[in-house]
Amino acid sequence: PAGGTANERLAAAAAAASGTGVTRRADALRRTLPGTVATAVRGHHKPPTCVALTADGGTAVSGGKDSALLLWDVATGTRARVYPAGNKRSHGRTPAAADGHIGDVLAVALTDDGRVVASAGRDGLVRLWDGRVGGGGGGGGGGGRGGGGLVAVLAGHRGSVAGLAFRSGSGTLYSGGADRAVKVWDVGARAYVDSLYGHGAGVGGVDALARERAVSC
């Protein structure tokens, strides 16, 4: 460490040269952001499982084992919107007909501007929601469905879906599931585009930036 004794600096240099050095990032972050306070908020009826932020960090969405999604104002820590769980009685044997998720929500994602929320879970479906606070059931300019902001249901995975990511600055959404596939969706058209294969087991996570590629694990 820069502020340590000569022996400490020599030991740190030797460790770095051998590849065994440890950098305390959390301590560095505390020094960089003095007075930062972590705020705990409550809203889900069961444990939350996933969370995502808009590009500006102003809005977050969380999903949980209660099958619900919550939209949050990060600055105030208040709930801006609730996307409720699906009605198990109304959907019968077809989860795609439900007005929300049936079972745990395992992945969420937000477009850069927060206008579209994507979610997926154990029911094997990807759902698109209107992310605008106060928006109606048919957000995003086309073919809206009811159900408190539900816009579309994207079906195609066989088994649960545990990874979601929007390609920054585009209408492309990637999803990864237990069927070992990463699927590509056109959000504007609410349509399937392609399936990417290569995993020997289920896909547990997906991410993407601006380039036309995704990383998955």
Disulfide bonds with the S-S distance in Angstrom:
none
